[in-house]
C-alpha cells in the first residue's frame, strides 16, 4: 500500500489523538470520524514512540485484520500505555513525543534449509522478519537493522526476543518477511 502525504498526515494526527484520548479517558479512540476511504481497507501497522531520541513504546499488528485507521488508533494507544517495557505515558511527556508509523506488507513465508541459507536471503535495512517456533514468536521491523546491521546479529537478537537461545536452530522454525512504509 502506498499512502498519499495527506493520508500519512491524517494517520499521524489520528495516532496523536488516540494517545490524547487515552490520557483523558483511559482507552483508545474508538469513534473515528471522516476516515478517508483508502484507510478503511484492512491494514497492519506498528506505532513507535520516542522521547528525546529514546524508544518510549512500540506496539503493532503483523497481520491485517481490521481497517488501517482503526489499527493505527489502537496501536498508538497500545504503544503509549500497554508496552510492558515502559510505564504508561504521562501527560508531561506528550509535548516531546515523536510518533512513527510503519504500515506493513503482508508477511510472506521464506524457506531456508539452515541458518546460513536464511542469512543469505535477508536484505538488511529492507526486510522485517517474523520468527515462529511453537509458542515462541517475535518480529523485528526493518528499522531494527539500524541498531543490528549484521544479519547474524539481527537473527540472534530476534531469537532471544522470542525466548530462544541465540544459537538455536530447528526444522520447526518458520520465518516470514515483510516490508514497511514508514513515516513520522
C-alpha positions in Angstrom: 0.0 0.0 0.0 1.4 3.4 -1.0 -0.1 6.2 1.0 -0.5 9.8 -0.1 1.1 12.5 2.0 -2.4 13.6 3.1 -3.2 10.0 4.3 0.1 9.9 6.2 -0.6 13.2 7.9 -4.1 12.0 8.7 -2.8 8.8 10.3 -0.2 10.7 12.4 -2.8 13.0 13.7 -5.1 10.1 14.4 -2.3 8.4 16.4 -1.7 11.5 18.5 -5.5 11.9 19.1 -5.8 8.3 20.2 -2.9 8.8 22.7 -4.5 12.1 24.0 -7.8 10.2 24.3 -6.0 7.6 26.3 -4.6 10.2 28.7 -8.1 11.7 29.1 -10.3 8.6 29.1 -8.1 5.5 29.8 -8.8 3.9 26.4 -8.1 4.1 22.7 -10.0 6.4 20.4 -12.9 4.2 19.1 -15.1 6.8 17.4 -13.1 7.8 14.4 -14.8 10.4 12.1 -14.3 11.2 8.5 -11.9 8.3 7.7 -10.6 8.5 4.1 -11.8 5.5 2.1 -8.3 4.3 1.4 -7.7 4.0 5.2 -10.8 1.8 5.7 -9.0 -1.1 3.9 -7.6 -3.7 6.2 -4.1 -2.9 7.1 -1.4 -3.9 9.6 0.7 -1.2 11.3 3.2 -0.6 14.1 3.3 2.6 16.0 6.7 3.5 17.5 7.0 6.3 20.1 10.2 8.1 21.1 11.1 10.8 23.5 14.4 12.6 23.2 15.5 10.0 20.6 14.9 7.1 23.0 12.3 4.4 22.4 9.2 5.0 24.5 6.9 2.3 23.2 6.2 0.2 20.2 3.1 -1.9 19.5 1.8 -3.3 16.3 0.0 -5.8 14.2 1.6 -8.3 11.9 -1.5 -9.3 10.0 -4.2 -7.1 8.5 -7.4 -7.9 10.3 -9.1 -4.5 10.7 -9.3 -1.2 8.9 -5.9 0.5 8.8 -7.2 3.6 10.6 -8.6 1.5 13.5 -5.3 -0.5 13.6 -3.2 2.7 13.9 -5.5 4.2 16.6 -5.3 1.0 18.7 -1.6 0.5 18.2 -0.8 4.2 19.1 -2.8 3.7 22.4 -1.0 0.4 23.0 2.5 1.9 22.4 1.7 4.7 24.9 0.0 2.7 27.6 0.5 -1.1 27.1 4.1 -1.7 26.1 5.2 -3.6 29.2 8.8 -2.4 28.8 7.7 1.1 29.9 5.5 2.8 32.4 2.3 4.2 30.9 2.8 7.5 29.2 2.3 10.6 31.4 0.7 13.9 30.2 4.0 15.8 30.7 5.7 13.5 28.1 3.2 14.4 25.3 4.9 17.6 24.0 8.2 15.7 23.4 6.6 12.6 21.9 7.7 11.6 18.4 5.4 9.3 16.5 6.5 6.9 13.7 4.0 4.7 11.9 5.0 1.7 9.9 2.4 0.2 7.5 3.3 -3.5 6.8 3.0 -5.5 3.6 1.6 -9.0 4.0 4.2 -11.3 5.5 5.5 -13.9 3.0 7.0 -17.2 4.1 10.7 -17.7 3.4 12.1 -21.1 3.2 15.6 -21.8 4.4 17.4 -25.1 4.7 19.6 -23.9 7.5 20.6 -20.7 9.3 23.3 -19.8 6.7 20.7 -20.1 3.9 18.4 -17.8 5.8 21.1 -15.2 6.5 22.0 -15.1 2.8 18.4 -14.4 1.9 17.9 -11.4 4.3 18.1 -7.9 2.9 19.4 -5.6 5.7 17.5 -2.4 6.0 14.6 -3.6 4.0 13.3 -6.9 5.4 11.2 -7.1 8.5 11.3 -10.6 9.9 8.8 -12.7 11.8 10.1 -15.8 13.6 7.8 -18.5 14.9 8.6 -21.8 16.6 5.7 -23.3 18.6 4.8 -20.8 21.3 7.9 -18.7 20.6 7.2 -15.7 18.3 8.9 -12.4 17.7 9.4 -9.8 15.0 11.8 -7.1 14.1 10.8 -4.2 11.9 13.2 -3.2 9.1 14.2 -0.2 11.3 16.0 -2.6 13.7 18.7 -3.1 11.1 19.9 0.4 12.1 21.0 -1.0 15.5 21.8 -4.5 14.3 23.3 -4.2 10.8 24.7 -7.7 10.6 22.3 -10.4 9.5 23.9 -12.8 12.1 23.4 -10.3 15.0 19.9 -9.4 13.7 18.8 -13.0 13.7 20.5 -13.8 17.1 18.7 -10.9 18.8 15.4 -11.9 17.2 15.7 -15.4 18.5 16.4 -14.0 22.0 13.4 -11.7 21.8 11.3 -14.9 21.0 12.7 -16.5 24.2 15.1 -18.8 22.3 18.9 -19.2 22.6 20.8 -17.0 20.1 22.4 -20.1 18.5 19.1 -22.1 18.3 18.1 -23.7 15.0 15.4 -26.3 14.3 13.4 -27.6 11.4 10.3 -26.3 13.3 11.5 -22.7 12.9 9.3 -20.7 10.5 10.2 -17.2 9.1 8.1 -14.6 7.2 9.4 -11.5 5.6 7.6 -8.2 5.1 8.4 -4.6 4.1 7.1 -1.4 5.6 6.2 2.1 4.5 7.3 4.3 7.4 6.6 7.9 8.2 6.7 10.3 11.1 
